Amino acid sequence: MTTTELSAAQQASAHALEDLDRRHLVHPQQSGANPDRLVIVRGDGSSVWDVHGREYLDICGSGNWACQVGHGREELVTAGAEQLGRLAYFSGFFGFSNDKAVRLATRLIELAPDNMERVFFTSGGSEGVETAMKVSRLFHHHRGQPERTWFISRNLGYHGATYGSGTLTGFPGMQEGVGPNLPHVAKVSPPYLYRAAEMYGTTEDPTDFLLRELDDTIREIGPDRVAAMIGEPVIGGGGILEPPADYWPRVRELLSRYGILLIADEVVTAFGRTGSWFDSPDRGMAPDIIVTAKGLTSGYAPLGAVLMSAEVGGTVAGDDVVFGHGHTYSAHPTACAIALANLDVIEKDGLVERARVIEDWLREDLAPLTGLPQVGDVRVVGATAGIELVTDHATREPLMGDPVTTELQHKHGVICRAYGPTIVLSPPLVIERDQLRRAGAALTEVISRLLPDGRITA
Ligand SMILES: Cc1ncc(COP(=O)(O)O)c(C=O)c1O
């Protein structure tokens, strides 16, 4: 870690910036309890620097599961700059198009599962989920079943923060004080193997339980009133929850039997994060709609893409129908140009395959954690991992991870995030062997000093 020495005036101006941030900038999911502000001003590879000149190791993909190709990639910078110079923006409404959007849509369809045919671009994941919801209802509307208006999502699933996507999201805290939420949404249990017995109240096979619960929920609503189910192939923000191998194939089969669509929320998992371009095919999900964002541009520009199967796309956006939906920045040429360059880098550098190498490194580097009394479970899926903290192994009472991430940042210059009791890692796919090893050692060092009351010993 390097620190650039700043003059007294520069330091004062850095502190002033932090004060102005506290005064004027409202952060996503801002916590009143945390007055810390880390003002990041530069990045290179897997490192970023703050306004004081301090270097940090980014093991959470720009703080948010993005940054597949690492910070400061010349290829993306050039692609963005060239496109800004040629045509920064033009609308996608009224039949207007642009070359970059057409090329990107075509490229995505080449990479996606075989049944995918059409793409709608958004500015991010939440807008993508909203789109998928409307597309699902529209599909049934055009097929003569307008009464199919219900959605099924899962507790601990994360799908965004807008009204529809926020209602699908299974974090009750995010919905407090903003109700009433969108109607016609039902929640079922997530596949959470570490807590299956306590969460499901049974020791039967988890998939059997989850399928029965899903079937009961569908029957309660009425099978011909359900539009779609949405799920992340592997739950991300809810704590890196990988389902049993038979979970998605059985869910898919059940939904198909009832004529219900399946939306794969691949905002986190697509573009290499779990070791594949798309994760849903590997899990037997066979979705009708796939929502992506984050890794599509590695976070270099705000962009999401909603992929639709030939059947769904042809029904809602075929030649003889009106698709009554769209945003000013749908198919933004500069964002699409950056995405194309990003996909080129992912392919050229073999980053999808590299995620599987990182998976091995993570297993090795996080292995010492499994012996600690503070660690209940370590879950590694491709180049992402969750470390679930508990007060003790017997009770499995959750222990919040925020004190650990704060100490890691201050003492070791390592940035990662805690989602409740689970510390989540999602490093850039270019991270070096020694960088990850150092992160693992730092995590072990800090977590071993975590007390059951949440304090960290000196
Ligand atoms: C799985 C998943 N879906 C949707 C979203 C929402 O995306 P955005 O924050 O770009 O709106 C996120 C964001 O973290 C996500 O993890």
The ligand as a Tripos MOL2 file, in Angstrom:
@<TRIPOS>MOLECULE
LIG
   16    16     1     0     0
SMALL
NO_CHARGES

@<TRIPOS>ATOM
      1 C1        -29.0850   -9.0820   -8.1060 C.3       1 LIG1
      2 C2        -29.3360   -7.6150   -8.2460 C.ar      1 LIG1
      3 N1        -30.3960   -7.2030   -8.9510 N.ar      1 LIG1
      4 C3        -30.6740   -5.9070   -9.1230 C.ar      1 LIG1
      5 C4        -29.8790   -4.9380   -8.5600 C.ar      1 LIG1
      6 C5        -30.2240   -3.4960   -8.7410 C.3       1 LIG1
      7 O1        -29.3170   -2.8890   -9.5940 O.3       1 LIG1
      8 P1        -29.0850   -1.3000   -9.5610 P.3       1 LIG1
      9 O2        -28.5110   -0.9970   -8.2210 O.co2     1 LIG1
     10 O3        -28.1390   -1.0880  -10.7130 O.co2     1 LIG1
     11 O4        -30.3770   -0.6390   -9.7960 O.co2     1 LIG1
     12 C6        -28.7410   -5.3110   -7.8270 C.ar      1 LIG1
     13 C7        -27.8800   -4.3150   -7.2060 C.2       1 LIG1
     14 O5        -27.0250   -4.5950   -6.3960 O.2       1 LIG1
     15 C8        -28.4810   -6.6890   -7.6460 C.ar      1 LIG1
     16 O6        -27.4540   -7.1110   -6.9110 O.3       1 LIG1
@<TRIPOS>BOND
     1     1     2 1
     2     2     3 ar
     3     2    15 ar
     4     3     4 ar
     5     4     5 ar
     6     5     6 1
     7     5    12 ar
     8     6     7 1
     9     7     8 1
    10     8     9 2
    11     8    10 1
    12     8    11 1
    13    12    13 1
    14    12    15 ar
    15    13    14 2
    16    15    16 1
@<TRIPOS>SUBSTRUCTURE
     1 LIG1         1 GROUP 0 **** ****
